[in-house]
């Protein structure tokens, strides 16, 4: 079996797993909402745990597929993408979660006109989504702020800033490595693939850009996705 066949097989299996898990999610939600009959407080606690674990498994499978796709030699198609709109679309996915956890979700457009970049719309959406998801996941209180701007070098910068647990300096060099998860991250979230930031970095590289960050333990992190406004030929 060649690499293409392996990738296609993995994608097919992952799709089937994800479909089943999403179906289970809606059953759990119906039970929690009382649509299938009264639920006791104790039952509700266990159903909420099951739903949370289900969400984590869906996220894990999504990251595995994304990481697999971004490491292949498949060329991406590029089009004009409104980066402001791309960020707004991602934030809609997290509004309910942020509100539930009392995290302030802020979008700051640092330029008057929309920023248009030549990019792969789906991959950029996935990259921004992963950065926002990570920021929320490791923030207990405070805010997650997303900023978008352009540089004098002809690039667009998407910054995701949180007030979360931060990353120890000793782990900075490893943070984007495949399968790496920091000790503080493991304590905060037991389930995780260590593939999210690795996938974001690969997406950035396929756009001719990069991913970089600053972080301080107990004060939060700022992750910056930088890609060219014009895709290099």
C-alpha positions in Angstrom: 0.0 0.0 0.0 1.6 3.3 -1.1 1.4 6.6 0.9 -1.6 7.9 -1.0 -3.6 4.7 -0.3 -2.6 4.8 3.4 -3.7 8.5 3.6 -7.0 7.8 1.9 -7.6 4.8 4.1 -6.8 6.8 7.3 -9.1 9.6 6.1 -12.0 7.1 5.4 -11.6 5.4 8.9 -11.3 8.8 10.6 -14.4 10.1 8.8 -16.4 7.1 9.9 -15.2 7.4 13.5 -16.0 11.1 13.6 -19.5 10.6 12.1 -20.3 8.0 14.8 -19.0 10.2 17.6 -21.0 13.2 16.3 -24.2 11.1 16.2 -23.5 10.0 19.8 -23.1 13.6 20.8 -26.6 14.5 19.7 -28.0 11.5 21.6 -26.2 12.7 24.8 -27.5 16.2 24.3 -31.0 15.0 23.9 -30.7 13.0 27.1 -29.2 16.0 29.0 -31.9 18.3 27.7 -34.6 16.0 29.0 -36.0 15.3 25.5 -36.0 11.5 26.2 -37.4 11.8 29.7 -36.6 13.2 33.2 -32.9 13.1 34.2 -31.7 13.1 37.8 -28.9 15.4 39.0 -26.5 12.4 39.4 -27.3 11.2 35.9 -26.8 14.7 34.5 -23.2 14.7 36.0 -22.3 11.5 34.2 -23.9 12.6 31.0 -22.0 15.8 31.0 -18.7 13.9 31.5 -19.6 11.6 28.6 -20.4 14.6 26.4 -17.1 16.3 27.3 -15.1 13.2 26.5 -17.0 12.8 23.2 -16.1 16.4 22.2 -12.4 15.7 23.0 -12.4 12.5 20.9 -14.0 14.4 17.9 -11.3 17.1 18.4 -8.5 14.4 18.5 -9.6 12.7 15.3 -9.9 16.1 13.5 -6.3 16.9 14.6 -5.0 13.6 13.4 -6.6 14.0 10.0 -5.4 17.6 9.7 -1.8 16.7 10.7 -1.8 13.9 8.2 -3.0 16.1 5.4 -0.6 19.0 6.1 2.5 16.7 6.1 1.8 15.3 2.6 3.2 16.8 -0.6 -0.3 17.7 -1.9 -0.4 21.2 -3.3 -2.9 23.6 -1.9 -5.2 25.7 -4.0 -5.2 29.4 -3.2 -7.8 32.1 -3.6 -8.5 35.6 -2.2 -9.6 35.2 1.4 -11.0 38.0 3.6 -9.0 37.4 6.8 -11.4 39.5 8.9 -14.3 37.4 7.8 -12.4 34.2 8.3 -11.7 35.1 11.9 -15.3 36.2 12.5 -16.5 32.8 11.1 -14.2 31.0 13.5 -15.3 33.0 16.5 -18.9 32.1 15.9 -17.9 28.5 16.6 -16.6 29.4 20.1 -19.1 32.1 21.3 -21.2 29.6 23.3 -18.2 27.9 24.9 -16.6 31.2 25.9 -19.8 32.5 27.4 -20.4 29.2 29.3 -16.9 29.6 30.8 -17.1 33.3 31.4 -14.2 34.0 29.1 -14.3 37.3 27.2 -13.8 36.7 23.5 -12.6 39.8 21.7 -11.8 40.5 18.0 -9.7 43.6 17.3 -9.4 44.7 13.7 -6.4 47.0 13.7 -7.0 48.4 10.3 -10.0 50.1 8.7 -10.2 48.1 5.5 -10.7 44.3 5.3 -7.4 42.4 4.9 -7.4 40.2 1.8 -4.7 37.4 1.5 -4.1 34.7 -1.1 -4.6 31.6 0.9 -6.4 28.2 1.1 -9.6 29.2 2.9 -10.2 25.8 4.6 -6.7 25.5 5.9 -6.6 29.0 7.2 -9.9 28.5 8.9 -8.5 25.3 10.5 -5.3 27.0 11.7 -7.2 30.0 13.3 -9.7 27.6 14.8 -6.9 25.5 16.4 -5.3 28.6 17.9 -8.5 29.9 19.4 -9.5 26.5 20.7 -6.1 26.1 22.4 -6.4 29.6 23.9 -9.8 28.8 25.4 -8.8 25.4 26.5 -5.9 26.6 28.6 -7.6 29.8 30.0 -9.6 29.5 33.2 -10.5 33.2 33.5 -9.9 36.5 31.7 -10.0 36.8 28.0 -9.0 35.6 24.6 -8.2 38.4 22.1 -7.7 37.9 18.4 -6.0 40.7 16.4 -5.4 41.0 12.7 -3.1 43.4 10.9 -0.6 43.7 8.1 3.2 44.2 8.2 5.5 46.4 6.2 6.9 43.2 4.8 3.7 42.3 2.9 2.3 39.8 5.4 -0.8 39.4 7.4 -0.5 38.7 11.1 -3.2 36.9 13.1 -2.5 37.1 16.8 -4.3 35.0 19.4 -3.7 36.3 22.9 -4.9 34.6 26.1 -4.7 35.1 29.8 -4.2 31.4 30.5 -1.7 29.1 32.2 1.2 30.0 29.9 4.1 27.8 28.7 7.4 27.3 30.7 10.5 28.6 28.9 12.0 25.1 29.1 9.2 23.9 26.7 9.3 26.7 24.2 11.5 24.9 21.7 9.4 21.8 21.7 5.9 23.3 21.6 5.3 22.8 17.9 6.9 19.3 17.7 4.8 16.4 16.6 3.0 14.8 19.5 4.6 17.1 22.1 2.4 18.2 25.1 3.7 20.2 28.0 3.4 19.1 31.6 1.1 21.9 32.5 -1.1 21.2 29.4 -1.4 17.5 30.4 -2.5 18.5 33.9 -5.1 20.9 32.5 -6.4 18.6 29.8 -5.7 14.9 30.1 -6.8 14.0 26.5 -4.8 15.6 23.7 -2.9 14.6 20.6 0.0 17.1 20.6 -0.8 17.6 16.9 -2.7 20.9 16.9 0.2 23.4 16.9 2.2 21.0 14.7 -0.6 21.1 12.1 -0.9 24.9 12.4 2.8 25.3 11.8 2.7 23.1 8.7 -0.3 25.1 7.3 1.7 28.3 7.8 4.7 26.8 6.1 2.6 25.7 3.1 1.5 29.3 2.7 5.1 30.5 2.8 4.6 31.8 6.4 5.4 30.8 9.9 3.9 30.3 13.4 5.6 31.9 16.4 4.7 32.8 20.0 5.6 34.4 23.3 4.5 33.1 26.6 4.9 33.4 30.4 3.8 31.0 33.0 0.7 32.2 34.8 0.2 35.2 32.5 -0.8 33.7 29.2 0.5 33.3 25.6 0.4 35.1 22.3 0.5 32.9 19.2 1.0 34.6 15.9 0.2 33.1 12.5 2.0 35.1 9.7 1.5 34.4 6.0 2.2 36.5 2.9 -0.6 38.7 1.5 0.4 37.4 -2.0 1.2 33.7 -2.2 4.8 33.2 -3.6 4.7 31.7 -7.1 
